[in-house]
Amino acid sequence: MTNAQRFKKAIDLLEGFYLDYQFDLDHPLYHGFINVGLDLLPDPEDKETWTYICENSDLFLPILPELGLATEGGLDIGETVFVRK
């Protein structure tokens, strides 16, 4: 996989977090935040992408506001709490 493909996959995963039902005010399981971590991602490809995101946090943290996201405490491979910006 090229760096461009890996980066695109990372952006797609982050956008997926933004679109999660836990951010949907009309969903009965709305929480207003989403927890993400290796143990919480069932798909092996998502785990690999999440690892890439966390290992390159200096690249992805500045992009989060553009995606409508913020974190409580930065990106942590074990657990990150995302909120909408």
Backbone torsions as a table, in degrees:
resi	resn	phi	psi	omega
1	MET	NA	134.5	179.0
2	THR	-76.0	164.1	176.9
3	ASN	-60.9	-38.2	179.5
4	ALA	-64.3	-40.8	178.7
5	GLN	-66.9	-41.8	178.7
6	ARG	-63.2	-42.4	178.7
7	PHE	-63.1	-45.0	178.9
8	LYS	-60.7	-42.0	179.0
9	LYS	-62.9	-38.4	178.2
10	ALA	-65.0	-44.3	178.3
11	ILE	-63.1	-42.3	178.3
12	ASP	-60.8	-40.8	179.1
13	LEU	-65.4	-44.6	178.6
14	LEU	-63.2	-40.5	176.4
15	GLU	-63.2	-36.3	176.7
16	GLY	-62.2	-37.4	176.4
17	PHE	-62.2	-43.1	-179.4
18	TYR	-60.9	-35.2	-176.9
19	LEU	-88.4	2.0	-177.5
20	ASP	-61.1	147.3	-179.4
21	TYR	-58.4	-23.8	-179.0
22	GLN	-68.6	-12.7	174.6
23	PHE	-101.8	-1.7	-176.3
24	ASP	-89.3	109.6	-177.8
25	LEU	-57.4	-27.2	-178.0
26	ASP	-88.1	-5.9	-178.5
27	HIS	-86.3	137.6	-178.9
28	PRO	-63.7	-19.2	178.8
29	LEU	-104.2	25.2	177.0
30	TYR	-58.7	134.8	176.9
31	HIS	-123.2	-25.6	-176.8
32	GLY	86.0	0.6	176.6
33	PHE	-155.5	166.8	175.4
34	ILE	-140.8	134.5	175.1
35	ASN	-95.2	133.7	179.4
36	VAL	-131.5	137.4	176.2
37	GLY	-167.9	167.1	-178.3
38	LEU	-54.4	-44.3	-178.8
39	ASP	-68.9	-17.4	-177.0
40	LEU	-95.8	-7.6	-179.7
41	LEU	-103.0	112.0	-176.5
42	PRO	-75.7	-27.3	-175.3
43	ASP	-83.0	125.4	179.6
44	PRO	-57.8	-35.8	177.7
45	GLU	-66.5	-39.1	177.0
46	ASP	-65.3	-37.1	177.3
47	LYS	-62.4	-43.2	178.3
48	GLU	-63.6	-42.8	179.4
49	THR	-66.6	-40.3	179.0
50	TRP	-63.4	-39.9	177.0
51	THR	-61.0	-44.6	177.6
52	TYR	-59.4	-44.3	179.4
53	ILE	-60.7	-47.7	-177.2
54	CYS	-68.2	-36.2	178.2
55	GLU	-71.6	-16.2	179.3
56	ASN	-122.7	41.3	-175.8
57	SER	-59.2	-31.3	178.9
58	ASP	-64.0	-24.7	177.0
59	LEU	-83.5	-39.4	-171.6
60	PHE	-91.0	-29.3	-180.0
61	LEU	-57.5	-42.8	178.4
62	PRO	-67.4	-20.6	-178.6
63	ILE	-83.5	-26.2	-175.5
64	LEU	-52.1	-46.0	178.8
65	PRO	-60.0	-32.8	177.4
66	GLU	-66.0	-25.5	178.4
67	LEU	-92.8	0.6	179.7
68	GLY	83.6	17.1	-176.8
69	LEU	-118.2	155.7	170.6
70	ALA	-141.7	163.9	177.7
71	THR	-119.6	158.9	171.0
72	GLU	-101.1	90.4	176.8
73	GLY	101.8	14.5	177.4
74	GLY	87.5	-172.0	-178.7
75	LEU	-94.9	124.1	179.4
76	ASP	-129.6	128.2	-176.2
77	ILE	-60.8	-32.2	-179.2
78	GLY	-74.9	-45.6	177.5
79	GLU	-163.7	127.7	175.3
80	THR	-125.4	135.5	175.8
81	VAL	-101.3	117.1	176.4
82	PHE	-99.4	140.7	172.0
83	VAL	-128.0	158.8	175.7
84	ARG	-79.9	139.5	-179.9
85	LYS	-82.6	NA	NA
